[in-house]
Amino acid sequence: MITIAALLVSWFVFTGLVRLLKVAVGTAIKIAAVLFIIQIFFGIGPETIWERLMQFSSQIFQTGK
């Protein structure tokens, strides 16, 4: 009985992790596509995007204090 319950719990955890991985990979592909489009059409490189993200995050943390 315990073995069957353990197998069921393992199966639910496994399927949940597979679904989570699918969502994460899908989101990563969408973000990469958006960044690629920004780079191609607007000429904004990864360094510029990274600098803006760092500025934005520092502003958020400074206003949160």
C-alpha positions as a Markdown table, in Angstrom:
| # | Residue | x | y | z |
|---|---|---|---|---|
| 1 | Met | 0.0 | 0.0 | 0.0 |
| 2 | Ile | 2.8 | 2.4 | 0.9 |
| 3 | Thr | 4.6 | 1.5 | -2.3 |
| 4 | Ile | 1.6 | 2.4 | -4.4 |
| 5 | Ala | 1.1 | 5.7 | -2.6 |
| 6 | Ala | 4.8 | 6.5 | -3.0 |
| 7 | Leu | 4.6 | 5.8 | -6.7 |
| 8 | Leu | 1.5 | 8.0 | -7.1 |
| 9 | Val | 3.2 | 10.9 | -5.2 |
| 10 | Ser | 6.3 | 10.4 | -7.3 |
| 11 | Trp | 4.3 | 10.5 | -10.5 |
| 12 | Phe | 2.5 | 13.7 | -9.5 |
| 13 | Val | 5.7 | 15.4 | -8.6 |
| 14 | Phe | 7.3 | 14.2 | -11.9 |
| 15 | Thr | 4.4 | 15.5 | -14.0 |
| 16 | Gly | 4.4 | 18.8 | -12.1 |
| 17 | Leu | 8.1 | 19.3 | -12.7 |
| 18 | Val | 7.7 | 18.4 | -16.4 |
| 19 | Arg | 4.9 | 21.0 | -16.8 |
| 20 | Leu | 7.0 | 23.6 | -14.9 |
| 21 | Leu | 9.9 | 22.9 | -17.2 |
| 22 | Lys | 7.7 | 23.3 | -20.3 |
| 23 | Val | 6.5 | 26.7 | -19.0 |
| 24 | Ala | 10.0 | 27.8 | -18.2 |
| 25 | Val | 11.4 | 26.8 | -21.6 |
| 26 | Gly | 8.5 | 28.5 | -23.4 |
| 27 | Thr | 9.0 | 31.7 | -21.5 |
| 28 | Ala | 12.8 | 31.7 | -22.1 |
| 29 | Ile | 12.2 | 31.2 | -25.8 |
| 30 | Lys | 9.7 | 34.1 | -25.9 |
| 31 | Ile | 12.1 | 36.4 | -24.0 |
| 32 | Ala | 14.9 | 35.4 | -26.4 |
| 33 | Ala | 12.7 | 36.1 | -29.4 |
| 34 | Val | 11.7 | 39.6 | -28.1 |
| 35 | Leu | 15.4 | 40.4 | -27.4 |
| 36 | Phe | 16.4 | 39.3 | -30.8 |
| 37 | Ile | 13.7 | 41.4 | -32.5 |
| 38 | Ile | 14.7 | 44.4 | -30.4 |
| 39 | Gln | 18.3 | 43.9 | -31.5 |
| 40 | Ile | 17.5 | 43.5 | -35.2 |
| 41 | Phe | 14.9 | 46.2 | -35.6 |
| 42 | Phe | 16.1 | 48.8 | -33.2 |
| 43 | Gly | 19.9 | 48.1 | -33.0 |
| 44 | Ile | 19.8 | 47.8 | -29.2 |
| 45 | Gly | 22.5 | 45.4 | -28.1 |
| 46 | Pro | 22.6 | 43.1 | -25.1 |
| 47 | Glu | 24.9 | 45.4 | -23.2 |
| 48 | Thr | 22.4 | 48.3 | -23.4 |
| 49 | Ile | 19.5 | 46.1 | -22.3 |
| 50 | Trp | 21.6 | 44.7 | -19.4 |
| 51 | Glu | 22.6 | 48.2 | -18.3 |
| 52 | Arg | 18.9 | 49.4 | -18.3 |
| 53 | Leu | 17.8 | 46.3 | -16.4 |
| 54 | Met | 20.5 | 47.0 | -13.7 |
| 55 | Gln | 19.5 | 50.7 | -13.5 |
| 56 | Phe | 15.8 | 49.7 | -13.2 |
| 57 | Ser | 16.5 | 47.1 | -10.5 |
| 58 | Ser | 18.6 | 49.5 | -8.5 |
| 59 | Gln | 15.9 | 52.1 | -8.7 |
| 60 | Ile | 13.3 | 49.6 | -7.5 |
| 61 | Phe | 15.5 | 48.6 | -4.5 |
| 62 | Gln | 16.3 | 52.2 | -3.6 |
| 63 | Thr | 12.7 | 53.2 | -3.5 |
| 64 | Gly | 11.7 | 50.2 | -1.5 |
| 65 | Lys | 13.9 | 51.2 | 1.5 |
